[in-house]
């Protein structure tokens, strides 16, 4: 019953996280597209900097943007903020449910750093907060006046954070935390800058004063940053399904490449929506394709490691099953001995010998090509055991 409650809680949280995330990302993409698509036309009302006609769902729409603010406030003013807030709240609750509650299994890897449960959680919280503070201070510094310099700093911050997480936590947790840090920066932009600046503008109008144009400029800068950071965060959200990405020894470099890749893709659409043509749009997709090809090659490559299994070492099914039962079956059994599981993860029970052959590819990916399993290497699986198990699987899983 406890497992069912935990699983349903995680499922509902994850589903909600995706729902509100889609709402936030959708509004972000739409408003950046709208802002870039605005054009000046004759006969526009005073103070309007641009407008755009749209057709959708059988109707015609006219969107106009004021350079600073309209002459008077409308009776109804819609705010786009709760989508961002609930995306972060549900994401943080997921982080707590999976990586804080299950810290010994999913967050801590003692072969990486021997952290206590409390120390690991404190490190996670501290790094997420520090990431926002460093980013925000940079934006408010003279560096924030240069778009190029700020972009380089954000990339450097992402690389440094991904590397630091990889030096503290298990591989899966490290990759997810790198995405969570960027997601926290994005919602911090909304909560601490964009919405407060909009509230100041509204308050000034209610007081009969003209809003400070600098408020809008600052809010737009942070909104643009969020737009360019969205795609890497989306990848991090689903990364736990792809151990080839987060299980690589240089996963932090892979994460850095996804930040660049996401930025390149967004740059193409943003420039195109702003009316750019020709050379301005000629480089992004070739660059993106080259990055993807490079990532495929890089993830297939592993740092040189000797095959610890001797050439004359004959490995049969009984040997492979003995390794799996000694190192994996504490979790992957019909009745797991590990206190963190009431049922075998993913339904894989290796006390049934037939399951090992059926799921050999998954075992190869997570326990041989990477050291993701066992989680945190709780059972002390050795490199020799991984090498022997890999040799048996690659040999076609011979019986003897």
Protein Blocks (a to p, Z undefined) as FASTA:
>chain_A
ZZmmmmmmmmmmmmmmmmmmmmmmmmmmmmmmmmmmpccdehiaehiabdcdddeehiac
dddddfkbcfbdcfbdcddfklmmmmmmmmmmmmmmmmmmmmmmmmpcckloccdfklmm
mmmmmmmmmmmmmmmmmmmmmklmpmklmmmmmmmmmmmmmmmmmmmmcfklmmmmmmmm
mmmmmmmmmmmmmmmmmmmmmmmmmnopacdfklmmmmmmmmmmmmmmmmmmmmmmmmmm
mmklmmpmklmmmmmmmmmmmmmmmmmmmmmmnopahjllmmmmmmmmmmmmmmmmmmmp
ccddddfbdfklccdfklmmmmmmmmmmmmmcfbdfblkbcbdehhiafkbmklmmmmmm
mmmmmmmmpckbcghilnopafklmmmmmmmmmnopaaZZ
